[in-house]
Amino acid sequence: MRLMTEVNGKQYDVDISPNMRLIEFLRDELGLTGTKEGCGEGECGACTIIIDEVAVNSCMMLAHQIRDKKVMTIEALESDGELDQLQKSFIAKGAVQCGFCTPGMLMSAKALFMRDSDPDDISIKKALEGNLCRCTGYNKIIDAVQDAASQIKEL
Amino acid sequence: MCMNLLTPDTLVELQSCLDHAHDDVSFISGGTDMILKFRETGFCQTTVVDLSGVSELKYIEEKEDEVVIGALTTLSTIVYSELLKDRAPMLCSAADQVGSTQIRNAATIGGNVANAFAGADLIPPLVALDATIDTLGKNGSVRSLSIGDFLIGNRKNALLPGEVVSQVRFKKQKGVQYFGKIGSRSRVTISKLNMAAFIEIEDSLVKSARVAFGALGSTAFLSDMTQAYLIGKRADTLDFSELSAVMTQQVDEAIPTRQSRIYKRDAVRSLAADLREMIQKDSEV
C-alpha cells in the first residue's frame, strides 16, 4: 500500500504493508533507529516522535497514519554537525545514563519548546510525564530541560 | 497481507467506506486503544478504517443551546479549549488526567466513548452533562443516543456494525462542575475510581445534582442516592461525614462482592472531600 509522507524534511513515496506500525516503519524501513521501542503500550515514551509539532508515541500508530504529515525524529535534532541546545544541555547536566529513554525525553522536551519557549517546572514535568527513565535519573533530566530553556532565552 | 486498511480523508470518502463495510470492520483514530487490540490478533483485522484523516470531524463549537464536539477532537485539544474551559471545565479536567501528553495528543473523544471502558475518564463527565452521542452509519443513516443508552457494558457500546461516533454534544448549563479520579499514582494512571458532578446552586441551596461514578461496575452511572442527599442541602455548610457516608454506601451497593470494594469505599471519601470543597468554594463567591 502506497504511503506518501515527510520525515525529517525528506519526502518519501513508499510501498509498505497496511498493518505496519509507525515505529517499525521508522526503524526498519527508513533505518532511523534512534527512536526506541520500550513497552509497546504507551507507558514508557521511548518511542516518542513529533508529528505536526506534537509529541506522540510511534508504537501506538499505524505507519499509514502519517500520510501527508510532517514527522520529526531524534535524528533531526542535530543539524550540520551542531547538536540541538537540548542535546547539549543533556550532556552538560549529566542527564544521560544508559541512554535508552534519552531520544524520547528529548523529543517530548522539543515538542514542549515548540509550543512554549519559556516553560515553568510544572509544564516541564507534565511534558515528560509520559517518559520513563529506568535509571531513574529524572532530576538531572529536568535540570537539563530547564538549562536548555534558559540557554535558548539568552540567545 | 492480512489487513485491509482504508484511509478516508473526507466525510464523503468515509461514508463510502461505511456503505461498503462488512460487519467485522473496525475503526482506528488515535490508536492508543486499538493498536493494543490489533496486537492481540497479530494485526490481522480483516478491514480497518483509519478515521484520523477526516478533519471535518475535528471541531468544538457552540450551536444554539448546545456545545458540540467532533468525534476526532483530541484530548489535548479539549484540555486547551477556551470554550470548554468555560462551558465544561470537568471535561477539560478529565481529559487532562488521561494518560500522558503523547497519549492525549493522539487519543480522541470519539475513541474514548466508543471504547466504552468502565474506567474511561471522559465518560463520567459526559454522563453528568447528560450528553448525546451522534452516530454515522451505512447509507448516511444517523442516530442520536443518550450516553446512558450508548454504554451497554464494559467495552461494549450500542454501535451497530459499521457505525461510528460522529460527534458528542450536550446542553449549555450553568453550575459547579467537578471531576476527580483515584489511581495508583497521581499522573499517567488508569482510574480505579472516578467521579464527575454537575451541581446547580440557588440561594445557597443545592437545587439540582447529577453525580456520575466510573470504574465502579461495568459502566458509569448516576448515583441516585448521592444526588438525593445533595439536593436541598445548604452549599456552604455541607457535612463531610454525611456526604462521604452516602458515597461509601453507593460503593457498597454498586460492587457488593468485589474485592476492590474495600479499597474503593475508602478512596471515595477523598472524592467526597474534594466535591464538598468545590461546592463550598462556589457558594462563597
Contacts between the chains, C-beta under 8 A, distances in Angstrom:
chain1	res1	chain2	res2	distance
A	1	B	5	6.4
A	17	B	1	6.1
A	17	B	3	7.7
A	18	B	1	6.7
A	18	B	3	4.8
A	18	B	4	6.9
A	18	B	5	3.5
A	18	B	48	7.6
A	19	B	1	7.6
A	19	B	2	6.6
A	19	B	3	3.9
A	19	B	5	7.2
A	19	B	38	7.4
A	19	B	43	3.9
A	19	B	44	7.4
A	19	B	45	7.9
A	21	B	35	6.8
A	21	B	43	8.0
A	40	B	39	7.7
A	41	B	36	5.9
A	42	B	32	5.7
A	42	B	99	6.6
A	42	B	100	7.4
A	42	B	102	7.1
A	42	B	103	5.6
A	43	B	188	7.4
A	45	B	100	6.6
A	45	B	102	6.0
A	48	B	102	5.8
A	54	B	76	7.0
A	54	B	105	4.4
A	55	B	101	5.9
A	55	B	102	5.1
A	55	B	105	6.1
A	56	B	102	5.2
A	56	B	105	5.2
A	56	B	106	4.9
A	57	B	32	7.6
A	57	B	102	4.6
A	57	B	103	7.1
A	57	B	106	7.1
A	59	B	35	7.3
A	60	B	30	7.8
A	60	B	31	4.8
A	60	B	32	5.3
A	60	B	35	4.6
A	60	B	36	7.8
A	60	B	103	8.0
A	60	B	106	6.7
A	61	B	31	4.8
A	61	B	35	7.0
A	61	B	106	7.0
A	62	B	5	7.0
A	62	B	28	6.8
A	62	B	31	6.7
A	62	B	35	7.6
A	62	B	48	7.9
A	62	B	50	6.6
A	64	B	5	5.9
A	64	B	7	6.0
A	64	B	50	6.5
A	65	B	28	7.8
A	65	B	31	6.9
A	65	B	50	5.9
A	65	B	52	5.3
A	65	B	53	8.0
A	67	B	7	6.5
A	67	B	53	7.0
A	68	B	9	8.0
A	68	B	53	7.7
A	108	B	101	6.7
A	108	B	102	7.2
A	111	B	101	7.6
A	126	B	101	6.5
A	126	B	187	7.7
A	127	B	101	5.6
A	129	B	100	5.1
A	129	B	101	6.4
A	129	B	187	4.9
A	129	B	188	5.3
A	130	B	99	6.9
A	130	B	100	2.3
A	130	B	101	5.4
A	130	B	102	4.6
A	130	B	103	6.5
A	130	B	188	6.1
A	131	B	100	7.7
